[in-house]
Amino acid sequence: MDNNMYRDAHPDDLASIGDAAYRFATEGGVYDVVYRSKRDGEYRIIHAYGKHVYKEDGTRLAFVWYTDQGAFVADGKNEKDGILNVLKNQLAERSISIKTGHDYLTGLPSMTYFFELADAGCSKIRNSGRLPVILFTDFDGMKVYNQRYGLEEGDRVLKAFSEEIVDLFSHENCSRFSADHFCIYTDEEKAHEAVKKLIENNSRFDSEKNMPLRIGMYLYEDPSISISGACDRAIDESRIKVFYQAVVRTANGKVCHEFVIVVLDVNDLKKINDTEGHEAGDKCICDACEIICRTFKRSPVYRVGGDEFVVISQDEDYAHSEELVKMIAQHNEEALINGEIIIACGMAKYDKETCVAEVFEAADKRMYENKKYLKTRKG
């Protein structure tokens, strides 16, 4: 069913519309749903009824009729019209006790309900000979965005993004796990096309309000892995995807044989934000970035989180990677004495026996070990 038809539907009714449409498309039967749709600034009560018709060649067609039942008025002014009042009360009750299986803000399936939908959906995709894919997305900097522009504006962004992914994948394929974290199941071909559109559409924000969109894609090849496990892997991929392409040779699509991943993290940034303000925190991030870029002069540097950076060292920097990491360690020794920025650091080298994800995980683990060590030194 065309998701654009429900773009102006009341947020509390999206879950019911999505469930009814999903059952109608997959189980057959009739499509019978009552919902509110905004027209000319007011919500109208719409009754949608549909059924399937089969042609002589077996092709199944869906016919849906939409009837405008009148204006939705929540203050009791509809009471003289018995049928309209029943519909009004039904919709009002839905708003009060919306199903726990759906997210209150976006109307998308909750995480638990999504696991059920994705489990069945991915099995169907796999049985059709296609490869299921799990996508995980989040915005880099949502917390700061809410602090600067307010929670109402942040909620508006999340609602708009939820509508965007529903348009691309359909309601039952998407879930809001928490905050700005969304998960989606689909097939591989559709995933690649949709990810390109999501990245392109992320430019809808002006430069001042822009938040990078991080997307992880997990190819769900092994059916023995649970849906929750596949989602976890997609979350991991969302961190790796940011800089993965930098270590792939575009000429032949193969990973280069020699590179180092260095993960760096600014210590005590939250404390600086809380005590000195976010402007001081932003300056701290910029200063740390300058130190990292000055040290790794010939390597691409990526900011993959609020205070986290990743460096991919190849060629000349690869040959001197241990010396460069020691330079960060030397900076920290001086910073501990002078009260300056401390940057935790972890490094791991790629070899033919490991994959990019494993190298990143090893570097990330060593960074956290270094972070704990530096905190004991500071204390």
C-alpha positions in Angstrom: 0.0 0.0 0.0 1.2 3.5 -0.7 2.7 5.0 2.4 2.3 8.5 1.0 -1.5 8.2 1.4 -1.0 8.2 5.2 1.5 11.0 5.4 -1.1 13.3 7.2 -2.5 10.6 9.4 -2.6 11.2 13.2 0.6 9.8 14.9 -1.5 7.7 17.3 -3.2 6.0 14.4 0.0 5.0 12.4 0.5 1.8 14.3 -3.1 0.6 13.6 -2.8 1.5 9.9 0.5 -0.2 9.6 -0.7 -3.4 11.3 -3.9 -3.5 9.2 -2.0 -2.9 5.9 0.6 -5.6 6.8 -2.1 -8.2 7.6 -4.0 -7.3 4.4 -0.9 -7.6 2.3 0.4 -10.9 3.8 -2.7 -12.7 5.2 -5.4 -11.6 2.8 -8.9 -11.0 4.1 -10.3 -7.5 4.3 -8.7 -4.2 5.1 -10.8 -2.3 7.6 -9.4 0.6 9.6 -10.6 3.9 11.0 -8.0 6.7 11.4 -7.6 10.4 11.5 -6.2 12.4 8.6 -5.4 16.1 8.7 -7.0 18.2 6.0 -7.1 22.0 5.9 -5.8 22.2 9.4 -8.3 19.8 11.1 -8.4 16.1 11.6 -11.1 14.2 9.6 -12.3 10.7 10.5 -11.5 8.4 7.6 -12.9 4.8 7.3 -10.8 2.7 4.9 -12.2 -0.6 3.6 -10.5 -2.9 1.2 -10.6 -6.4 -0.3 -8.7 -8.5 -2.8 -10.0 -9.4 -6.2 -8.4 -12.1 -8.4 -8.2 -11.9 -12.2 -8.6 -14.9 -14.4 -4.9 -15.4 -14.7 -4.6 -15.5 -10.9 -3.2 -12.0 -10.4 -4.3 -10.6 -7.1 -5.5 -7.0 -7.1 -6.3 -4.9 -4.0 -9.2 -2.4 -4.0 -9.5 0.1 -1.1 -12.3 2.6 -0.5 -12.0 5.7 1.7 -15.0 7.3 3.3 -14.8 10.7 5.1 -17.0 10.3 8.2 -16.7 13.9 9.4 -14.4 16.1 11.6 -12.7 14.6 14.7 -13.7 16.8 17.6 -12.4 15.7 21.0 -14.6 18.0 23.1 -17.9 16.2 22.7 -19.4 18.3 20.0 -20.1 15.2 17.9 -22.4 13.6 20.5 -25.7 14.2 18.5 -24.4 11.9 15.7 -24.4 8.4 17.3 -22.1 6.7 14.7 -19.7 9.6 14.5 -19.5 9.7 18.3 -18.7 6.0 18.5 -15.8 6.5 16.0 -14.7 9.6 17.8 -14.6 7.8 21.2 -12.8 4.8 19.6 -10.1 7.1 18.2 -9.7 9.1 21.4 -9.4 5.9 23.4 -6.6 4.7 21.0 -4.7 7.9 21.8 -5.0 7.3 25.5 -4.0 3.6 25.5 -1.9 3.2 22.3 -0.5 -0.3 22.0 2.7 -1.0 23.9 4.0 -2.8 20.8 4.6 0.6 19.1 6.8 3.6 19.8 4.8 6.5 21.3 6.6 9.2 19.2 6.8 7.7 15.7 4.2 4.9 15.8 6.8 2.4 14.6 7.0 -1.1 16.0 8.8 -1.3 19.3 12.1 -3.3 19.5 10.4 -6.5 20.9 7.6 -6.4 18.3 10.2 -5.6 15.6 12.1 -8.8 16.5 9.0 -10.8 15.7 8.3 -9.0 12.5 11.9 -9.2 11.3 12.3 -12.8 12.2 9.3 -13.8 10.0 10.2 -11.2 7.3 13.8 -12.2 7.0 12.8 -15.9 6.6 10.5 -14.9 3.7 13.3 -12.9 2.1 15.7 -15.8 2.4 13.1 -18.4 1.2 12.6 -16.3 -2.0 16.3 -16.6 -2.8 17.3 -13.1 -1.7 19.7 -12.1 1.1 18.1 -10.3 4.1 19.9 -7.3 5.5 19.6 -5.5 8.8 20.2 -1.7 8.8 20.9 0.3 11.9 20.9 4.1 11.9 21.5 6.9 14.3 22.3 10.6 14.2 25.8 11.8 15.4 25.1 14.6 17.8 21.4 14.2 18.7 22.0 15.0 22.4 23.8 18.3 21.5 21.1 19.1 19.0 18.4 18.7 21.6 20.3 20.9 24.0 20.7 23.7 21.4 17.4 23.6 19.7 15.1 22.0 22.3 13.5 18.6 22.6 10.4 19.6 20.5 12.7 20.3 17.6 14.6 17.1 18.2 11.3 15.1 18.2 10.3 16.8 14.9 13.5 15.5 13.3 12.9 12.0 14.6 9.3 12.0 13.3 10.4 13.3 9.9 13.1 10.6 9.7 10.7 7.9 10.7 8.3 9.0 7.9 11.3 8.9 5.5 12.2 5.3 6.3 8.6 4.2 6.2 8.4 5.6 2.7 11.5 3.6 1.7 10.8 0.3 3.5 7.2 0.3 4.8 5.9 0.6 8.4 6.4 -3.0 9.5 10.0 -3.2 8.4 11.2 -0.4 10.7 11.6 0.2 14.4 12.7 2.9 16.7 14.9 1.2 19.4 15.5 4.2 21.5 16.3 7.9 21.2 17.7 8.4 17.6 18.4 4.7 17.1 16.4 3.0 14.3 16.6 -0.5 12.9 15.3 -1.8 9.6 15.1 -5.2 7.8 15.0 -5.5 4.1 16.8 -7.3 1.2 20.3 -6.6 0.0 19.3 -4.9 -3.3 16.8 -2.6 -1.7 19.2 -1.8 1.2 21.9 -0.5 -1.1 19.5 1.8 -3.0 17.8 3.1 0.1 21.0 3.8 1.9 22.1 6.1 -0.9 18.8 7.9 -0.7 19.0 8.3 3.1 22.5 9.8 2.8 21.4 12.1 0.0 18.3 13.2 1.9 20.3 13.9 5.1 21.2 17.2 3.4 17.7 18.4 4.2 19.1 20.2 7.3 20.8 23.5 6.8 24.5 23.7 7.6 23.9 25.0 11.1 21.6 22.2 12.1 23.2 19.4 10.2 23.8 16.1 12.0 25.8 13.3 10.3 23.7 10.2 9.8 25.5 7.0 10.7 24.3 3.8 8.9 25.4 0.2 9.6 24.6 -2.6 7.2 24.7 -6.3 8.2 24.3 -9.0 5.6 22.2 -11.5 7.4 23.6 -14.6 5.7 23.6 -17.0 8.7 20.0 -18.0 9.7 21.4 -19.6 12.9 22.1 -16.0 14.2 19.1 -14.6 16.1 17.5 -11.4 15.0 18.7 -9.6 18.1 22.2 -10.8 17.3 21.9 -9.6 13.7 20.8 -6.2 15.0 23.8 -6.1 17.3 26.1 -6.7 14.4 24.4 -3.9 12.4 25.1 -1.6 15.3 28.7 -2.5 15.2 28.8 -2.0 11.5 27.4 1.5 11.9 30.6 2.5 13.6 32.9 0.7 11.1 31.0 1.8 8.0 32.1 5.4 8.6 35.7 4.7 7.8 35.6 1.2 6.1 35.7 2.6 2.6 39.0 4.3 3.3 40.8 0.9 3.5 39.2 -0.6 0.4 41.0 -0.4 -2.9 38.4 0.9 -5.3 40.3 -0.5 -8.3 39.7 -4.2 -7.4 37.4 -4.1 -4.4 39.9 -5.8 -2.1 41.2 -4.7 1.3 44.7 -3.5 1.2 47.3 -5.7 2.9 48.9 -3.2 5.2 47.1 -0.7 7.4 46.7 0.3 11.0 43.6 1.4 12.8 44.1 3.8 15.7 41.1 4.7 18.0 41.3 7.8 20.1 39.0 9.2 22.7 39.1 12.5 24.7 39.1 11.9 28.4 36.7 13.7 30.7 34.7 15.5 28.0 31.4 15.0 29.8 32.9 16.6 32.9 34.1 19.6 30.9 30.6 20.0 29.3 28.9 19.8 32.7 31.2 22.1 34.6 32.4 24.6 31.9 29.7 24.4 29.3 29.4 22.9 25.8 31.4 25.7 24.1 34.4 24.6 26.2 33.6 21.0 25.3 33.5 21.9 21.6 36.8 23.7 21.9 38.3 20.7 23.6 37.2 18.4 20.7 38.7 20.9 18.2 42.0 21.0 20.1 42.1 17.2 20.3 41.4 17.0 16.6 44.3 19.4 15.8 46.7 17.3 18.0 45.6 14.1 16.2 45.8 15.5 12.7 49.2 17.1 13.5 50.5 13.7 14.7 49.1 11.6 11.9 49.9 14.0 9.1 49.5 11.6 6.2 46.5 9.6 7.4 42.7 10.2 7.1 41.2 11.1 10.4 37.5 10.4 11.2 35.3 11.7 14.0 33.0 8.8 14.6 31.3 9.9 17.8 31.1 12.9 20.2 34.6 12.6 21.5 35.9 9.6 19.5 38.2 9.7 16.5 39.6 7.0 14.2 42.8 7.1 12.2 43.6 4.7 9.3 47.3 4.7 8.7 48.7 3.4 5.5 51.9 3.8 3.5 54.4 6.1 5.2 52.4 6.5 8.4 51.9 2.8 8.6 55.7 2.3 8.7 56.0 4.7 11.6 52.7 3.9 13.3 54.2 2.8 16.6 56.3 6.0 16.8 53.2 8.1 16.1 51.2 6.4 18.9 54.2 7.0 21.2 53.9 10.7 20.3 50.3 10.7 21.6 51.5 8.9 24.8 54.2 11.5 25.2 51.6 14.3 24.8 49.5 12.6 27.5 52.5 12.5 29.9 52.9 16.2 29.5 49.2 16.9 29.7 48.9 15.0 33.0 51.5 17.4 34.5 50.1 20.6 32.8 46.4 19.9 33.1 45.8 19.8 29.4 43.7 17.6 27.1 44.3 13.9 27.6 43.6 11.6 24.6 43.3 7.9 25.2 44.7 5.8 22.3 44.6 2.2 21.1 46.2 0.7 17.9 45.8 -2.5 16.0 47.4 -3.8 12.8 45.6 -5.6 10.0 46.9 -8.9 8.7 45.5 -11.4 6.3 44.0 -13.5 9.0 41.7 -10.8 10.4 38.9 -8.6 9.0 38.4 -4.9 9.3 35.8 -5.3 12.1 38.2 -7.3 14.2 41.0 -4.8 13.8 38.7 -2.0 14.9 37.5 -4.0 17.9 41.1 -4.7 19.0 42.1 -1.1 18.7 38.9 0.0 20.5 39.6 -2.4 23.4 43.2 -1.2 23.7 41.9 2.4 23.7 39.6 1.7 26.6 42.4 0.0 28.5 44.6 3.1 27.9 41.7 5.3 29.0 41.4 3.5 32.4 45.1 3.6 32.9 45.2 7.4 32.2 42.4 8.0 34.7 44.3 6.2 37.4 47.3 8.3 36.7 45.2 11.5 36.8 43.6 10.4 40.1 
